[in-house]
Amino acid sequence: MPTGAPWYAANEGAIPNIDRPVGRGWVKIGLHAAPALIEHSRTYFNAYAALPSLHAAYSLLFTWFVFTRIGRGRWRWALFVYPAAMAFVLVYGGEHFAIDVIAGWLLVVAIVLVLDRLDLGSLVRRCVAAFRPRRSQPVATIAE
């Protein structure tokens, strides 16, 4: 199901116009060519690649990776501010609809659950053990 980003849907007249904030910050710091460069670069990517939002998925995947590897402190929950902030920026900036973000997060949850179920750590250990040379047989020497 190909879907376009909100800015693309607005350009096609499917939804009301979206005032995208993406170029305004560059102008305020004196980089006046940046908005034109951003608009020009839009011709070189897939305008339909909005569902699921991989921006949202990667931010949640990174957060989950760090969350599961740091201590039990209560502040580790603050890590989830990152994917929440990413979701806000993606929707507010007109890059994704909210359903795109949710689909990206659900994709991460599904992948984490499947990989956890597969227990890849024990699979890797079994594969390494299968290819480890056996020491029970004597090694032939050149002098023999």
JOGIUR-V542918 format. One record per residue. N is the residue number from 0. RES is the residue in three letters. PSI is psi in radians with two decimals (none if undefined). Layout:
n | res | psi
N | RES | PSI
N | RES | PSI
This chain:
n | res | psi
0 | MET | 1.61
1 | PRO | 2.37
2 | THR | 2.57
3 | GLY | 2.77
4 | ALA | 2.78
5 | PRO | -0.69
6 | TRP | -0.62
7 | TYR | -0.74
8 | ALA | -0.65
9 | ALA | -0.69
10 | ASN | -0.56
11 | GLU | -0.07
12 | GLY | 0.16
13 | ALA | -0.49
14 | ILE | 2.90
15 | PRO | 2.79
16 | ASN | 2.51
17 | ILE | 2.23
18 | ASP | 1.73
19 | ARG | 2.24
20 | PRO | 0.05
21 | VAL | -0.61
22 | GLY | -0.23
23 | ARG | -0.66
24 | GLY | -0.63
25 | TRP | -0.69
26 | VAL | -0.67
27 | LYS | -0.46
28 | ILE | 0.17
29 | GLY | 0.06
30 | LEU | 1.36
31 | HIS | -0.39
32 | ALA | -0.31
33 | ALA | -0.81
34 | PRO | -0.68
35 | ALA | -0.68
36 | LEU | -0.73
37 | ILE | -0.82
38 | GLU | -0.70
39 | HIS | -0.67
40 | SER | -0.33
41 | ARG | -0.32
42 | THR | -0.15
43 | TYR | 0.25
44 | PHE | 2.96
45 | ASN | 1.92
46 | ALA | -0.21
47 | TYR | -0.05
48 | ALA | 1.12
49 | ALA | -0.33
50 | LEU | 2.07
51 | PRO | 2.88
52 | SER | 1.92
53 | LEU | -0.39
54 | HIS | -0.85
55 | ALA | -0.71
56 | ALA | -0.82
57 | TYR | -0.64
58 | SER | -0.68
59 | LEU | -0.68
60 | LEU | -0.78
61 | PHE | -0.78
62 | THR | -0.77
63 | TRP | -0.71
64 | PHE | -0.86
65 | VAL | -0.74
66 | PHE | -0.71
67 | THR | -0.11
68 | ARG | -0.09
69 | ILE | 2.99
70 | GLY | -3.07
71 | ARG | 0.27
72 | GLY | 2.65
73 | ARG | -0.32
74 | TRP | -0.21
75 | ARG | -0.40
76 | TRP | -0.36
77 | ALA | -0.32
78 | LEU | -0.54
79 | PHE | -0.03
80 | VAL | -0.59
81 | TYR | -0.96
82 | PRO | -0.54
83 | ALA | -0.75
84 | ALA | -0.69
85 | MET | -0.76
86 | ALA | -0.78
87 | PHE | -0.83
88 | VAL | -0.70
89 | LEU | -0.72
90 | VAL | -0.80
91 | TYR | -0.66
92 | GLY | -0.05
93 | GLY | 0.30
94 | GLU | -0.53
95 | HIS | 2.65
96 | PHE | 2.81
97 | ALA | -0.62
98 | ILE | -0.54
99 | ASP | -0.75
100 | VAL | -0.82
101 | ILE | -0.73
102 | ALA | -0.67
103 | GLY | -0.76
104 | TRP | -0.73
105 | LEU | -0.61
106 | LEU | -0.77
107 | VAL | -0.79
108 | VAL | -0.77
109 | ALA | -0.78
110 | ILE | -0.77
111 | VAL | -0.75
112 | LEU | -0.74
113 | VAL | -0.82
114 | LEU | -0.61
115 | ASP | -0.68
116 | ARG | -0.61
117 | LEU | -0.40
118 | ASP | 1.15
119 | LEU | -0.46
120 | GLY | -0.82
121 | SER | -0.56
122 | LEU | -0.76
123 | VAL | -0.75
124 | ARG | -0.69
125 | ARG | -0.69
126 | CYS | -0.74
127 | VAL | -0.76
128 | ALA | -0.61
129 | ALA | -0.52
130 | PHE | 0.02
131 | ARG | 2.33
132 | PRO | 2.49
133 | ARG | 2.35
134 | ARG | -0.01
135 | SER | -0.40
136 | GLN | 2.44
137 | PRO | 2.54
138 | VAL | 2.23
139 | ALA | 2.47
140 | THR | 2.88
141 | ILE | -0.56
142 | ALA | -0.40
143 | GLU | none
